[in-house]
Amino acid sequence: MIGTPRVHHRSCDSTNARGRELAAGGAPHGTLVTADEQADGRGRQGRSWTAPARTALLMSLVLRDLGPARELLPLVAAVAVCEACEEAAPPVRCRIKWPNDVWIDGRKVAGILIEGRPAEGWTVLGIGLNVSTGAGDFPPELSATATSLRLAGDGSQIATEAMLRSVLDRLYERLDQPPAEVLTRWRERDALHGLVVRWNGGDGVAAGIDDSGALLVDAEGGCLRLDAGEVHLRTAGAPATQEAPGAPQRL
């Protein structure tokens, strides 16, 4: 099982930072760190993750000896979060922006950050999910791009602890499934397929993912495979800019 033992903080710098400390100290597989609020929560590409106290699910899991499943962990986690959100707020339908941002109606409701030391056999999976965050709780720069289950659903309050249990249940199921099943579920929620995206000074049309989870892009000169960094939707008239590390591979 995952989710025990559990360490809960009223406030901490980052659940992932606390998770890394526990993992390095020998914490067992499934150890869970949660917090009511974070002072230094982080997302991918070094971005900050902020939320008013007790309005978001802030959690990190210590995972050990995942074997081949580690390669698809970003996809596994995104699918599990989508399923948990849809169970908690039935009107919503989640999509995934490669590799693991969870969107509802084009707005981000959850982010996932994975860190670890494969040589030592451990990984920390961090999830930030806006549960009851209100429209006025987001900073101005995020007001047009972020949402919560409360805002995207019918306005009903959803208990953060209930969301935690649902996310853990879905993760437990998905971590044990064959890669083909995870890939199928992820592809069903692909938010970028068929859209123009940009990365590293280039752009092209997103064409799904391969069996390793890498993003496929139809670009000038052929199909490219992106297995690192980040892509962004290309808006009309906007120039392509350098946004992500990692070099594309031409297929």
C-alpha positions in Angstrom: 0.0 0.0 0.0 1.0 3.6 -0.3 0.2 6.5 2.0 1.6 5.1 5.2 3.5 6.1 7.3 2.2 9.7 7.0 3.9 12.9 8.1 1.6 16.0 8.1 2.7 19.6 8.5 0.5 22.6 9.2 3.1 24.5 7.2 6.4 23.6 5.6 8.7 24.9 2.9 7.9 22.1 0.4 6.5 18.6 0.8 8.9 17.4 -1.8 11.9 18.7 0.2 10.6 16.9 3.2 10.0 13.8 1.2 13.6 13.8 -0.2 14.9 14.1 3.3 12.9 11.1 4.5 13.8 9.1 1.4 17.5 9.8 1.9 17.1 8.7 5.5 15.6 5.4 4.6 11.9 6.0 4.7 10.0 3.0 3.4 8.1 2.8 0.1 4.7 4.5 0.3 5.7 7.1 2.9 3.5 10.2 2.6 4.2 13.8 3.3 1.3 16.3 3.4 0.9 19.9 4.4 -1.9 22.5 4.9 0.3 25.1 3.2 3.7 25.5 1.7 6.1 28.4 1.8 8.3 27.3 -1.0 6.3 24.8 -3.1 7.8 24.2 -6.5 6.5 22.9 -9.9 8.4 21.9 -13.0 11.0 24.2 -14.5 11.5 25.8 -11.1 8.2 27.6 -11.0 6.6 28.3 -7.6 3.3 26.6 -6.5 1.2 28.7 -4.0 -2.2 28.1 -2.5 -4.1 29.5 0.5 -3.9 27.2 3.5 -6.2 24.1 3.4 -7.5 24.9 -0.1 -5.2 22.5 -2.1 -4.0 19.0 -1.8 -0.2 19.2 -1.2 1.4 15.8 -1.1 4.6 13.9 -1.8 5.1 10.2 -1.9 8.3 8.3 -1.4 8.4 5.4 -3.9 11.1 2.8 -4.0 12.3 0.1 -6.5 9.7 0.9 -9.1 11.7 -0.8 -11.8 10.5 -0.2 -15.4 7.4 1.6 -14.0 9.6 4.6 -13.1 10.0 5.6 -16.7 6.2 6.1 -17.1 5.7 7.6 -13.6 4.9 11.1 -15.0 2.1 9.6 -17.1 0.9 7.2 -14.4 0.6 10.1 -11.9 -1.3 12.4 -14.4 -3.8 9.7 -15.2 -4.4 8.9 -11.6 -5.0 12.5 -10.7 -7.4 12.9 -13.6 -9.4 9.9 -12.5 -9.5 11.1 -8.9 -10.7 14.6 -10.0 -13.5 13.2 -12.2 -14.7 11.0 -9.4 -14.8 13.8 -6.9 -16.5 16.4 -9.3 -18.5 14.4 -11.9 -19.2 17.3 -14.2 -15.6 17.9 -14.9 -13.5 16.2 -17.6 -9.7 16.3 -17.3 -7.1 16.6 -20.0 -3.3 16.3 -19.7 -0.8 18.7 -21.2 2.4 16.7 -21.8 3.8 15.3 -19.8 1.8 15.7 -16.6 -0.1 19.0 -16.1 -3.7 18.3 -15.5 -6.2 20.7 -17.1 -9.9 21.3 -16.9 -11.4 23.4 -19.8 -7.9 24.6 -20.7 -7.0 25.7 -17.2 -4.4 24.0 -14.9 -5.9 22.3 -11.8 -2.9 20.2 -10.8 0.8 19.9 -11.3 3.2 17.1 -10.7 6.9 17.2 -9.8 9.1 14.0 -9.7 12.5 14.0 -8.1 14.8 11.3 -7.0 18.0 9.3 -7.0 17.6 6.3 -9.2 21.0 4.9 -8.2 19.7 4.8 -4.6 16.4 3.3 -5.6 14.0 6.1 -4.5 11.8 8.6 -6.1 9.7 11.4 -4.7 6.4 12.1 -6.4 4.9 15.5 -5.6 1.4 16.5 -6.4 -0.3 19.9 -6.0 -4.0 19.9 -6.7 -6.3 22.9 -6.3 -9.4 21.5 -4.5 -11.4 24.4 -3.0 -9.4 27.4 -4.2 -11.6 30.3 -5.0 -11.3 32.6 -8.0 -9.9 35.4 -5.9 -7.2 33.2 -4.3 -5.0 33.0 -7.4 -2.4 35.6 -8.0 -3.2 38.0 -10.9 -0.7 36.3 -13.3 -2.6 32.9 -12.8 -6.2 34.1 -12.7 -6.7 33.4 -16.4 -4.9 30.0 -16.5 -5.6 28.2 -13.2 -8.7 26.6 -11.8 -9.8 24.3 -8.9 -12.3 21.5 -8.6 -14.7 23.8 -6.8 -14.6 26.4 -9.6 -14.7 23.8 -12.5 -17.4 21.7 -10.8 -20.8 22.7 -9.5 -19.3 24.9 -6.7 -19.7 22.2 -4.0 -17.0 22.0 -1.3 -14.8 18.9 -1.6 -12.8 17.8 1.4 -9.1 17.7 0.9 -8.7 14.5 2.9 -11.3 12.8 0.6 -9.3 13.9 -2.4 -6.1 12.6 -0.9 -7.6 9.2 -0.4 -9.0 9.1 -3.9 -5.6 10.1 -5.4 -3.8 7.5 -3.4 -6.3 4.8 -4.4 -6.0 5.6 -8.1 -2.2 5.8 -7.9 -2.0 2.4 -6.2 -4.1 0.9 -9.0 -2.2 2.5 -11.8 1.3 1.8 -10.5 0.6 -1.9 -10.9 -0.9 -1.8 -14.4 0.8 -2.8 -17.6 2.4 0.1 -19.5 0.1 -0.4 -22.4 -3.0 0.4 -20.2 -1.4 3.5 -18.8 -0.5 4.8 -22.3 -4.0 4.2 -23.5 -5.5 6.1 -20.6 -3.1 9.0 -21.1 -3.7 9.2 -24.8 -7.4 9.4 -24.2 -6.8 12.7 -22.3 -4.1 14.2 -24.5 -4.7 18.0 -24.5 -2.1 18.8 -27.2 -2.9 16.3 -29.9 -3.4 18.1 -33.2 -2.4 21.6 -31.8 0.6 23.7 -32.8 3.2 23.7 -30.0 6.6 25.4 -29.6 9.9 24.4 -28.0 13.6 25.3 -28.2 13.0 27.8 -31.0 11.0 25.4 -33.1 7.3 24.6 -33.5 5.1 21.9 -35.0 1.9 20.0 -34.6 1.7 17.6 -31.6 1.0 14.1 -32.8 0.7 12.1 -29.5 3.2 10.2 -27.5 5.3 7.1 -28.3 5.5 4.0 -26.0 8.2 5.6 -23.9 6.1 8.7 -23.1 8.0 11.0 -25.4 6.0 13.6 -27.3 5.8 13.3 -31.0 5.7 16.5 -33.1 5.1 16.8 -36.8 7.5 19.6 -37.8 9.1 20.9 -40.9 11.4 18.2 -42.2 9.7 15.3 -40.5 8.5 13.9 -37.2 10.4 14.8 -34.0 10.6 13.0 -30.7 10.8 15.2 -27.6 11.8 13.4 -24.4 12.8 16.3 -22.2 11.9 19.8 -21.3 8.6 21.5 -21.9 6.4 22.6 -24.8 3.9 25.5 -25.0 0.9 26.1 -27.1 1.7 28.3 -30.0 -0.6 31.3 -30.1 -1.5 33.1 -33.3 1.2 35.6 -34.3 3.5 34.7 -31.5 7.2 33.9 -32.3 8.7 30.7 -31.3 11.0 31.2 -28.3 13.5 29.0 -26.4 11.5 27.5 -23.6 12.9 24.1 -22.7 16.1 22.1 -22.4 16.7 18.9 -24.2 17.3 18.4 -27.9 14.6 16.8 -30.2 15.4 13.6 -32.0 14.3 13.3 -35.6 12.5 10.0 -36.5 
